[in-house]
Amino acid sequence: MEENQKITKQEKRLLRREERSLEQIQVARKRLFRKITMWTGIFAGLGLTLYLMILFVNRPLPETKLTTEISANDHIKGNPAALTTLVEYSDFQCPACASYFPLVKKLLEENDDAIRFVYRHFPLPQHKNARLAASVAEAAGLQNKFWEMHDLIFENQFRWENLSNAKASEEFTKYATQLGLNLPKFTTDLDSEELKTRVEADYLSGNASGVNSTPTFFLNGKKMLQPRDYENFKNIVLGA
């Protein structure tokens, strides 16, 4: 009897050990299952992220097109009947625009029969004299000197860009004198709402076409990447 009781006690101890072992195994299995579930979720998330990234990278970029057609109100240089049309949205106070100015000028001088070039104003708000400069060019345009004033403004950007509005006006008046403009008319036109509306119309047309920086070029109605240098510029435009 005592021997049976001893055996029973041993069995009980063994059973308890087995139960503890089973509990430990179950706990370990649960932990393993949680880890597998967690890592499966992580890998699935990474896979989805990678897939979406590849999809985004390979997705064709939406084309940005010119929304406002060329009209008689535009400033056009080169051959009006050319098959290639280059439109520039520009800011007279923008340093990058001043850098591209000689490239555009050279391109037109060498290929004026092959290109219709259109200049539109896009004065950026951070440039305090940009709108004034645009109005100056428009006022000169009323006396058939738009392009001459356009060139002088860019060539002398370093002289007026940091001046006060009043001092910049004095500087621009010097250019008007240099071009032989009727100064009383120039001064009157400069303050007219008509010119301010003209500049604003260009700016709004740029916004409608997705312009957010200057210079922005549109080649045959489609936005083009800024060229790296003159040769790249010429090849892109003439190869259109």
Secondary structure by P-SEA (a helix, b strand, c coil): caaaaaaaaaaaaaaaaaaaaaaaaaaaaaaaaaaaaaaaaaaaaaaaaaaaaaaaaacccccccccccccccccccccccccbbbbbbcccccaaaaaaaaaaaaaaaacccccbbbbbbbccccccaaaaaaaaaaaaaaaccaaaaaaaaaaaccccccccaaaaaaaaaaaaaaaccaaaaaaaaaacaaaaaaaaaaaaaaaaaccccccbbbcccccccccccaaaaaaaaaac
